[in-house]
Amino acid sequence: MKKLGVINKNKKVEFLKDLTPDEEPIIANHVKTLIEFDRQTEKFKTFKNAVEDFRKHIKKNRHDTNYNRLILELTSTFRAFLDHWETEIKRRFGKKSQEFELFKEATANEFDNYFSYRFFSGFRNYIQHVRIPFLQINSSINDKNEIEIKISVNKKELLESFNDWKPVLIEDFKGQSDSINIIPLIDELYESVKRINLVAINLLDIQALLNSSLFLLGLINLQKEIKGDLILVEHEFTPGSPIKLSFLPTSTAEFIVRNVKIKNNSP
């Protein structure tokens, strides 16, 4: 038997209702749709985690070689994010599909409009084929008496040790100082990746995702005054039998409702 329940703030299970044999597969199918969506968005989450790890290290005002590892992880997950989405969209819709063209248009837009995106596209290749360049780390105190850290790479080192920079980047470098602070570039790159990710998400079966999300969020109304995480409870209700708990992906459903866009096909 399965029941719908919540785990309250005291970490105790409170049951909401018994599920009928008809309700169980309906909930299971909606949950499966949202879990598949979570799998697709791991592409972005991995990159996001790399950026957050980098930011946390900066806040600690560390001056150490861990930045080399963090930069390697950040550039690698950036490239993987793009490659994995490209492969997924081509597999689902085809290389000549409108969906693939929309994805490529989104990446081209970021490349054309943001130096940070162009820089890290080339910087990732530099790290892969040459090395992680020397990172100059400096700290200072701003007008608010706060410590500010700057992590810079030397433009001359980048240009002289790598021959495969794209012409547009070589032109970009002419307008940059000798030491390029990569911290603001990482922050800007993160926003670019977020925008591309939303474009890619909206190429999926959005109506099915939205339907499953609204269904799952509708179950929250059953909680009434009970606050906690929505769960499925599987229990034989015989002495000594185990209780299996499955958390329902309500946070994923909330994200989808906030971010997906249903296309309007009306003229």
Rosetta silent file (secondary structure, phi, psi, omega in degrees, C-alpha in Angstrom):
SEQUENCE: MKKLGVINKNKKVEFLKDLTPDEEPIIANHVKTLIEFDRQTEKFKTFKNAVEDFRKHIKKNRHDTNYNRLILELTSTFRAFLDHWETEIKRRFGKKSQEFELFKEATANEFDNYFSYRFFSGFRNYIQHVRIPFLQINSSINDKNEIEIKISVNKKELLESFNDWKPVLIEDFKGQSDSINIIPLIDELYESVKRINLVAINLLDIQALLNSSLFLLGLINLQKEIKGDLILVEHEFTPGSPIKLSFLPTSTAEFIVRNVKIKNNSP
SCORE:     score description
SCORE:     0.000 S_00000001
   1 L     0.000  141.649  177.529    0.000    0.000    0.000 S_00000001
   2 E  -118.566  142.606  178.344    1.171    3.508   -0.777 S_00000001
   3 E  -126.769  153.687  171.394    0.252    6.681    1.012 S_00000001
   4 E   -94.617  134.821 -177.593    0.869   10.328    0.328 S_00000001
   5 E  -153.265 -176.874  175.316    2.518   12.104    3.225 S_00000001
   6 E  -135.085  152.821  168.853    4.905   14.776    4.414 S_00000001
   7 E  -100.559  114.853 -174.725    7.967   14.826    6.609 S_00000001
   8 L   -79.976 -178.694 -176.375    7.330   17.665    9.047 S_00000001
   9 L   -64.084  -19.364  177.305    9.830   19.970   10.719 S_00000001
  10 L   -91.041   10.595  178.863   10.223   17.445   13.536 S_00000001
  11 L    64.264   29.743  176.915   11.343   14.809   10.979 S_00000001
  12 L  -112.752  147.929 -179.192    8.189   12.787   11.527 S_00000001
  13 E   -85.596  130.681  173.011    5.915   11.394    8.826 S_00000001
  14 E  -119.564  125.682 -176.239    2.363   12.650    8.677 S_00000001
  15 E   -84.268  139.615  179.294    0.016   10.797    6.313 S_00000001
  16 E  -101.866  -46.000 -179.072   -2.298   12.738    4.023 S_00000001
  17 E  -166.024  156.730  171.156   -4.202   10.048    2.146 S_00000001
  18 E   -80.239  141.885  176.495   -4.158    6.471    0.858 S_00000001
  19 L   -92.928  136.032  176.883   -3.480    6.168   -2.853 S_00000001
  20 L   -79.427  162.194  176.854   -5.845    4.137   -4.974 S_00000001
  21 L   -56.521  -28.695  178.652   -4.506    1.615   -7.524 S_00000001
  22 L   -76.531  -33.493 -176.714   -5.425    4.125  -10.247 S_00000001
  23 H   -74.642  -33.656 -175.311   -3.595    7.032   -8.618 S_00000001
  24 H   -56.568  -52.349 -178.688   -0.277    5.236   -8.090 S_00000001
  25 H   -68.329  -28.017  178.441    0.765    4.890  -11.780 S_00000001
  26 H   -65.031  -48.565  178.450   -0.399    8.447  -12.553 S_00000001
  27 H   -62.882  -42.159 -178.710    1.846    9.903   -9.862 S_00000001
  28 H   -60.062  -40.779  179.998    4.692    7.582  -10.897 S_00000001
  29 H   -67.321  -40.634  178.105    4.526    8.774  -14.526 S_00000001
  30 H   -66.143  -41.246  178.213    4.579   12.445  -13.536 S_00000001
  31 H   -63.282  -40.998  179.064    7.489   11.852  -11.188 S_00000001
  32 H   -60.616  -41.380  178.642    9.356   10.000  -13.948 S_00000001
  33 H   -60.465  -43.048 -177.366    8.909   12.989  -16.294 S_00000001
  34 H   -74.743  -34.097  177.040   10.368   15.379  -13.729 S_00000001
  35 H   -66.805  -37.623  176.057   13.244   13.081  -12.789 S_00000001
  36 H   -63.614  -38.558  176.254   14.200   12.854  -16.477 S_00000001
  37 H   -62.664  -42.312  177.561   14.164   16.654  -16.578 S_00000001
  38 H   -58.750  -39.868  179.405   16.476   16.712  -13.550 S_00000001
  39 H   -62.936  -40.241  178.975   18.841   14.404  -15.423 S_00000001
  40 H   -66.006  -38.002 -176.363   18.903   16.791  -18.358 S_00000001
  41 H   -81.389   -1.439  173.910   19.618   19.803  -16.149 S_00000001
  42 H   -60.369  -26.724  178.055   22.612   18.105  -14.516 S_00000001
  43 H   -55.731  -46.438 -179.362   24.567   19.647  -17.398 S_00000001
  44 H   -76.306  -40.063 -176.854   23.989   23.084  -15.930 S_00000001
  45 H   -60.302  -36.665 -179.906   24.177   22.054  -12.275 S_00000001
  46 H   -64.712  -43.548  176.426   27.682   20.662  -12.745 S_00000001
  47 H   -65.294  -43.582  179.373   28.900   23.954  -14.204 S_00000001
  48 H   -58.352  -43.104  179.223   27.044   25.919  -11.519 S_00000001
  49 H   -61.966  -38.555  179.222   28.722   23.877   -8.780 S_00000001
  50 H   -64.848  -41.366  177.923   32.141   24.599  -10.291 S_00000001
  51 H   -65.112  -43.227 -178.924   31.420   28.346  -10.314 S_00000001
  52 H   -66.033  -37.166  176.432   30.136   28.259   -6.739 S_00000001
  53 H   -62.563  -40.886  178.330   33.218   26.376   -5.544 S_00000001
  54 H   -62.674  -45.310 -179.415   35.385   29.043   -7.177 S_00000001
  55 H   -64.445  -39.831  179.301   33.411   31.847   -5.516 S_00000001
  56 H   -62.506  -38.433 -179.800   33.590   30.166   -2.093 S_00000001
  57 H   -66.821  -37.240  177.792   37.355   29.923   -2.375 S_00000001
  58 H   -63.263  -42.960 -178.253   37.567   33.616   -3.211 S_00000001
  59 H   -61.952  -26.721  178.136   35.505   34.521   -0.133 S_00000001
  60 L   -79.426   -3.737 -179.512   38.026   32.711    2.039 S_00000001
  61 L    55.717   43.138 -179.912   40.698   35.057    0.616 S_00000001
  62 L   -83.033  141.103  174.119   42.923   32.107   -0.166 S_00000001
  63 L  -121.068   82.286 -175.343   46.203   32.574   -2.048 S_00000001
  64 L  -147.685  178.817 -176.323   47.022   29.012   -3.068 S_00000001
  65 L   -80.596   -2.498  178.196   47.292   26.597   -5.972 S_00000001
  66 H   -62.509  -22.195  177.770   43.741   25.301   -5.531 S_00000001
  67 H   -62.653  -30.224  177.419   42.680   27.954   -8.037 S_00000001
  68 H   -61.238  -46.499  178.729   44.392   25.892  -10.736 S_00000001
  69 H   -64.528  -43.297 -177.374   42.101   22.953  -10.011 S_00000001
  70 H   -65.189  -39.505  176.844   39.052   25.179   -9.730 S_00000001
  71 H   -66.338  -39.937  178.078   39.765   26.890  -13.058 S_00000001
  72 H   -61.701  -44.330  179.497   40.294   23.507  -14.711 S_00000001
  73 H   -64.867  -40.905 -177.733   36.951   22.252  -13.368 S_00000001
  74 H   -65.329  -46.910 -179.201   35.155   25.424  -14.406 S_00000001
  75 H   -68.902  -35.096  179.798   36.423   25.425  -17.986 S_00000001
  76 H   -67.907  -43.492 -179.157   35.870   21.668  -18.356 S_00000001
  77 H   -71.912  -28.383  173.902   32.271   21.792  -17.120 S_00000001
  78 H   -62.498  -48.428  179.334   31.594   24.809  -19.347 S_00000001
  79 H   -65.593  -41.199  179.388   32.678   22.844  -22.404 S_00000001
  80 H   -64.141  -39.298  177.419   30.834   19.720  -21.261 S_00000001
  81 H   -54.794  -49.052 -178.956   27.653   21.744  -20.731 S_00000001
  82 H   -66.845  -45.854 -176.972   27.709   22.882  -24.363 S_00000001
  83 H   -64.148  -42.652 -176.752   28.735   19.511  -25.815 S_00000001
  84 H   -68.443  -41.154  177.828   26.149   17.521  -23.858 S_00000001
  85 H   -66.579  -41.059  179.732   23.264   19.822  -24.739 S_00000001
  86 H   -60.587  -44.692  179.493   24.299   19.872  -28.400 S_00000001
  87 H   -63.806  -42.778 -179.183   24.433   16.076  -28.506 S_00000001
  88 H   -63.889  -43.607 -178.064   21.074   15.741  -26.733 S_00000001
  89 H   -69.393  -39.969  176.620   19.286   18.182  -29.020 S_00000001
  90 H   -65.406  -37.869  179.803   20.706   16.627  -32.177 S_00000001
  91 H   -66.310  -40.859 -177.164   19.739   13.166  -30.928 S_00000001
  92 H   -75.714  -42.663 -167.890   16.176   14.215  -30.120 S_00000001
  93 H  -117.215  -18.131 -178.528   15.411   16.502  -33.051 S_00000001
  94 L   102.242  149.858 -176.113   18.112   16.045  -35.697 S_00000001
  95 L   -65.953  -25.748 -177.808   21.096   18.083  -36.823 S_00000001
  96 L  -103.227   14.709 -176.171   19.006   20.024  -39.350 S_00000001
  97 L   -77.959  160.926  175.984   16.082   20.651  -37.028 S_00000001
  98 H   -65.193  -36.104 -179.334   14.692   24.026  -36.019 S_00000001
  99 H   -62.351  -41.635  179.680   15.425   23.148  -32.388 S_00000001
 100 H   -67.682  -37.128  177.781   19.113   22.636  -33.097 S_00000001
 101 H   -63.992  -38.790  178.480   19.240   25.910  -35.017 S_00000001
 102 H   -65.196  -38.376  178.475   17.680   27.723  -32.057 S_00000001
 103 H   -66.305  -46.331  179.819   20.284   26.244  -29.722 S_00000001
 104 H   -64.528  -34.762  177.134   23.162   27.238  -32.007 S_00000001
 105 H   -63.764  -38.914  179.463   21.641   30.698  -32.360 S_00000001
 106 H   -65.344  -43.331  179.317   21.620   31.038  -28.567 S_00000001
 107 H   -69.336  -37.031  178.710   25.286   30.090  -28.239 S_00000001
 108 H   -65.599  -35.814  179.735   26.247   32.330  -31.167 S_00000001
 109 H   -63.984  -42.167  178.082   24.452   35.249  -29.557 S_00000001
 110 H   -66.760  -40.806  179.055   26.482   34.874  -26.357 S_00000001
 111 H   -62.093  -42.938 -175.715   29.704   34.506  -28.347 S_00000001
 112 H   -71.839  -29.406 -169.589   28.992   37.606  -30.423 S_00000001
 113 H  -106.227  -10.321 -175.111   27.953   39.846  -27.545 S_00000001
 114 L  -133.374  119.867  176.450   30.167   38.926  -24.581 S_00000001
 115 H   -58.879  -38.244 -178.756   33.944   38.978  -24.373 S_00000001
 116 H   -57.681  -41.163 -179.919   33.759   36.676  -21.334 S_00000001
 117 H   -67.745  -44.599  178.515   32.087   33.947  -23.416 S_00000001
 118 H   -63.768  -42.425 -178.462   34.585   34.302  -26.254 S_00000001
 119 H   -60.364  -49.901 -176.463   37.471   34.370  -23.788 S_00000001
 120 H   -72.913  -23.949  172.927   36.489   31.188  -21.956 S_00000001
 121 H   -63.171  -41.803  177.442   35.734   29.403  -25.218 S_00000001
 122 H   -80.904  -34.626 -178.293   39.363   29.968  -26.179 S_00000001
 123 H   -63.412  -36.227  177.783   40.749   29.735  -22.642 S_00000001
 124 H   -63.104  -41.847  178.211   39.382   26.217  -22.285 S_00000001
 125 H   -66.072  -38.797  177.781   41.271   25.173  -25.446 S_00000001
 126 H   -59.469  -48.158 -178.878   44.409   26.865  -24.143 S_00000001
 127 H   -64.054  -39.208 -178.424   44.238   24.927  -20.867 S_00000001
 128 H   -67.571  -39.475 -172.072   43.530   21.655  -22.673 S_00000001
 129 H  -100.815  -19.583 -176.913   46.365   21.969  -25.178 S_00000001
 130 L  -116.669  -77.268 -177.405   48.977   24.064  -23.389 S_00000001
 131 L  -178.031  172.009  168.359   48.716   24.444  -19.598 S_00000001
 132 L   -81.960  120.672 -175.893   46.992   26.347  -16.856 S_00000001
 133 L   -67.995  165.439  176.399   48.656   29.765  -17.063 S_00000001
 134 L   -62.638  127.842  179.401   50.240   31.479  -14.098 S_00000001
 135 L  -101.666  117.382  177.938   47.489   33.008  -11.962 S_00000001
 136 E   -89.540  119.286 -175.249   48.425   36.263  -10.303 S_00000001
 137 E  -112.853  121.941 -179.559   46.431   36.618   -7.063 S_00000001
 138 E  -131.538  143.860  175.456   46.209   39.984   -5.327 S_00000001
 139 E  -119.670  147.381  177.024   44.131   41.266   -2.414 S_00000001
 140 E  -147.824  170.767  178.968   43.269   44.857   -1.551 S_00000001
 141 E  -111.882  126.950 -178.068   40.911   46.809    0.712 S_00000001
 142 L   -87.061 -173.924 -177.350   38.148   48.832   -0.930 S_00000001
 143 L   -64.092  -21.971  179.791   36.401   52.021    0.232 S_00000001
 144 L   -92.560   11.725 -179.953   34.061   49.959    2.414 S_00000001
 145 L    63.108   31.959  177.931   37.017   48.440    4.253 S_00000001
 146 L  -107.665  147.057  177.973   36.285   45.089    2.607 S_00000001
 147 E   -79.035  129.185  175.471   38.878   42.741    1.187 S_00000001
 148 E  -117.203  135.846 -179.595   38.737   42.389   -2.582 S_00000001
 149 E  -113.190  142.143  178.452   40.638   39.691   -4.405 S_00000001
 150 E  -125.872  130.312  177.232   41.771   39.811   -8.015 S_00000001
 151 E  -118.718  115.071 -172.288   42.866   36.762  -10.023 S_00000001
 152 E  -122.042  152.582  171.479   44.570   37.706  -13.269 S_00000001
 153 E  -116.380  151.249 -176.897   46.199   36.023  -16.231 S_00000001
 154 E   -87.329  121.594 -177.194   48.943   37.613  -18.309 S_00000001
 155 H   -60.360  -41.747 -178.359   47.824   38.524  -21.815 S_00000001
 156 H   -62.642  -41.604  178.500   51.323   38.230  -23.248 S_00000001
 157 H   -61.481  -43.035 -179.206   51.745   34.710  -21.863 S_00000001
 158 H   -62.478  -44.833 -175.978   48.459   33.607  -23.402 S_00000001
 159 H   -72.008  -38.292 -174.901   49.270   34.999  -26.835 S_00000001
 160 H   -79.397  -20.946 -175.749   52.878   33.851  -27.029 S_00000001
 161 L  -105.230    6.025 -178.773   52.301   30.271  -25.884 S_00000001
 162 L  -147.956  126.937 -175.304   49.242   29.413  -28.010 S_00000001
 163 L  -100.479   -0.506 -172.846   48.799   29.876  -31.764 S_00000001
 164 L  -107.038   24.293  172.461   45.157   28.838  -32.097 S_00000001
 165 L   -67.247  138.642  177.108   43.358   31.871  -30.700 S_00000001
 166 L   -67.921  148.180 -179.352   40.515   32.896  -33.008 S_00000001
 167 H   -52.715  -37.463 -179.251   41.073   36.192  -34.834 S_00000001
 168 H   -64.458  -33.515  178.509   38.170   37.791  -32.983 S_00000001
 169 H   -75.085  -37.103  176.177   39.839   37.003  -29.657 S_00000001
 170 H   -60.257  -38.768  177.109   43.203   38.309  -30.804 S_00000001
 171 H   -68.082  -39.489  176.707   41.403   41.528  -31.643 S_00000001
 172 H   -58.198  -43.860 -175.969   39.690   41.458  -28.245 S_00000001
 173 H   -59.985  -28.444 -179.179   43.032   41.140  -26.476 S_00000001
 174 H   -62.228  -28.180 -179.494   44.195   44.406  -28.016 S_00000001
 175 L   -93.714    1.551 -179.186   41.632   46.226  -25.894 S_00000001
 176 L   -98.362  154.232  176.002   42.514   44.378  -22.685 S_00000001
 177 L   -70.824  168.710 -178.954   45.085   45.373  -20.075 S_00000001
 178 L   -60.463  -35.641  176.724   48.276   43.335  -19.711 S_00000001
 179 E  -108.604  120.475 -176.866   46.725   41.532  -16.715 S_00000001
 180 E  -100.703  114.627  178.428   43.192   40.236  -17.325 S_00000001
 181 E   -75.021  118.006 -174.175   41.106   39.844  -14.174 S_00000001
 182 L   -89.139  -10.739 -177.292   39.073   36.680  -14.699 S_00000001
 183 H   -62.422  -52.321  177.582   36.701   37.018  -11.718 S_00000001
 184 H   -64.551  -27.211  177.974   34.214   39.404  -13.396 S_00000001
 185 H   -68.780  -36.945  177.259   34.525   37.344  -16.581 S_00000001
 186 H   -65.927  -41.818  178.622   33.464   34.213  -14.697 S_00000001
 187 H   -61.863  -41.486  179.754   30.451   36.028  -13.258 S_00000001
 188 H   -70.397  -38.493  177.628   29.420   37.185  -16.739 S_00000001
 189 H   -60.786  -40.323 -179.975   30.015   33.738  -18.237 S_00000001
 190 H   -57.878  -41.311  178.916   27.725   32.230  -15.611 S_00000001
 191 H   -66.632  -36.892  176.793   24.883   34.485  -16.789 S_00000001
 192 H   -62.313  -45.494 -179.183   25.521   33.448  -20.409 S_00000001
 193 H   -64.813  -37.685  176.768   25.342   29.770  -19.520 S_00000001
 194 H   -60.176  -43.111 -179.125   22.105   30.362  -17.593 S_00000001
 195 H   -66.002  -42.925  178.367   20.533   31.960  -20.659 S_00000001
 196 H   -62.929  -40.666 -179.059   21.646   29.127  -22.955 S_00000001
 197 H   -61.317  -40.898  179.051   20.352   26.572  -20.462 S_00000001
 198 H   -66.612  -37.316  175.541   16.876   28.146  -20.453 S_00000001
 199 H   -61.521  -45.904 -178.590   16.795   28.104  -24.252 S_00000001
 200 H   -63.962  -43.187  179.471   17.751   24.409  -24.245 S_00000001
 201 H   -58.703  -42.274 -177.080   15.202   23.536  -21.563 S_00000001
 202 L   -74.007   -1.875  173.479   12.450   25.200  -23.545 S_00000001
 203 L   -88.512  -11.677  179.819   13.264   22.970  -26.526 S_00000001
 204 L   -77.068 -175.119  178.732   12.121   19.906  -24.586 S_00000001
 205 L   -76.431   82.082 -172.046    8.515   18.669  -24.307 S_00000001
 206 H   -65.473  -38.051 -178.706    7.494   21.689  -22.287 S_00000001
 207 H   -62.453  -42.036  178.589    3.789   20.929  -22.209 S_00000001
 208 H   -65.315  -41.575  178.690    4.419   17.502  -20.671 S_00000001
 209 H   -63.196  -42.450 -179.157    6.832   19.007  -18.138 S_00000001
 210 H   -67.239  -41.611  178.528    4.362   21.724  -17.227 S_00000001
 211 H   -60.058  -45.361 -179.526    1.493   19.253  -16.895 S_00000001
 212 H   -66.492  -37.032  179.870    3.524   17.028  -14.574 S_00000001
 213 H   -66.111  -46.987 -179.059    4.690   20.018  -12.560 S_00000001
 214 H   -64.989  -36.439  177.757    1.198   21.413  -12.075 S_00000001
 215 H   -62.667  -47.690 -176.916   -0.101   17.976  -11.118 S_00000001
 216 H   -66.014  -42.227  178.893    2.606   17.494   -8.513 S_00000001
 217 H   -67.155  -26.374  175.461    2.218   20.991   -7.101 S_00000001
 218 H   -64.707  -29.838  178.893   -1.505   20.351   -6.907 S_00000001
 219 H   -67.930  -24.477 -179.929   -0.802   17.574   -4.440 S_00000001
 220 H   -63.022  -28.761  179.478    0.763   20.134   -2.110 S_00000001
 221 H   -60.893  -22.625  179.066   -2.722   21.561   -1.552 S_00000001
 222 H   -71.149  -16.284 -177.984   -3.527   18.366    0.315 S_00000001
 223 H   -69.306  -26.229 -177.874   -1.029   19.374    2.982 S_00000001
 224 L    55.299 -117.028 -177.772   -3.359   22.080    4.289 S_00000001
 225 L   -90.478    0.045 -178.837   -1.634   23.395    7.408 S_00000001
 226 L   -81.745  126.637 -179.804    1.000   20.673    7.437 S_00000001
 227 L  -107.570  133.314  178.224    4.431   21.979    6.486 S_00000001
 228 L   159.884 -174.793 -179.915    7.140   19.717    5.159 S_00000001
 229 E   -83.347  132.641 -179.324    8.509   17.712    2.218 S_00000001
 230 E   -76.257  132.096 -175.746    5.963   15.845    0.133 S_00000001
 231 E  -139.125  160.677  165.959    6.657   12.104    0.003 S_00000001
 232 E  -103.385  135.634 -179.061    5.280    8.750   -1.071 S_00000001
 233 E  -118.029  123.051  178.498    5.239    6.160    1.671 S_00000001
 234 E  -112.247  120.598 -172.603    5.244    2.450    0.824 S_00000001
 235 E  -151.977  135.774  177.770    4.433    0.194    3.766 S_00000001
 236 L   -80.630  -15.498  179.561    2.940   -3.250    4.240 S_00000001
 237 L    55.519   41.027  170.945    1.702   -2.176    7.668 S_00000001
 238 L  -122.444  149.787 -176.409    2.619   -5.454    9.268 S_00000001
 239 L   -53.509  128.009  175.954    4.877   -5.719   12.326 S_00000001
 240 L    86.724   -7.173 -178.722    8.547   -5.477   11.353 S_00000001
 241 L   -77.518  143.304 -177.337    7.975   -4.577    7.691 S_00000001
 242 L   -73.786  154.605  175.422   10.169   -1.745    6.319 S_00000001
 243 E  -108.449  122.645  179.361    8.816    1.645    5.360 S_00000001
 244 E  -101.693  129.134  179.998   10.053    3.019    2.031 S_00000001
 245 E  -112.407  136.005  175.283   10.037    6.775    1.499 S_00000001
 246 E  -128.146  119.216  178.404   10.257    8.522   -1.873 S_00000001
 247 E   -76.617  133.983  177.666   10.591   12.304   -1.997 S_00000001
 248 L   -86.418  138.327 -173.654    8.525   13.931   -4.722 S_00000001
 249 L   -77.802   63.737 -178.076   10.456   16.461   -6.867 S_00000001
 250 H   -69.482  -32.803  178.878    8.349   19.490   -5.964 S_00000001
 251 H   -65.543  -35.632  175.634   11.302   21.901   -6.161 S_00000001
 252 H   -65.201  -42.269  178.560   11.840   20.785   -9.767 S_00000001
 253 H   -61.456  -41.006  179.020    8.155   21.353  -10.487 S_00000001
 254 H   -64.541  -40.431  178.513    8.373   24.868   -9.032 S_00000001
 255 H   -61.652  -44.141 -177.797   11.432   25.643  -11.190 S_00000001
 256 H   -63.791  -45.487 -179.281    9.639   24.488  -14.347 S_00000001
 257 H   -61.204  -34.968 -179.274    6.521   26.540  -13.637 S_00000001
 258 H   -76.194  -29.016 -166.037    8.687   29.641  -13.103 S_00000001
 259 H  -116.464  -20.876 -177.074   10.943   29.200  -16.148 S_00000001
 260 L   -79.087  155.326 -179.280    9.328   27.308  -19.027 S_00000001
 261 L  -127.776  119.169  177.085    7.628   29.133  -21.846 S_00000001
 262 L   -81.513  125.534 -179.208    4.732   27.608  -23.779 S_00000001
 263 L   -68.109  137.897  175.694    4.911   28.576  -27.438 S_00000001
 264 L   -98.020  108.330 -176.619    1.938   30.449  -28.773 S_00000001
 265 L   -90.148    3.216 -179.011    1.190   29.042  -32.207 S_00000001
 266 L   -71.902  148.875 -177.966   -1.761   31.305  -32.874 S_00000001
 267 L   -68.569    0.000    0.000   -1.392   33.711  -35.840 S_00000001
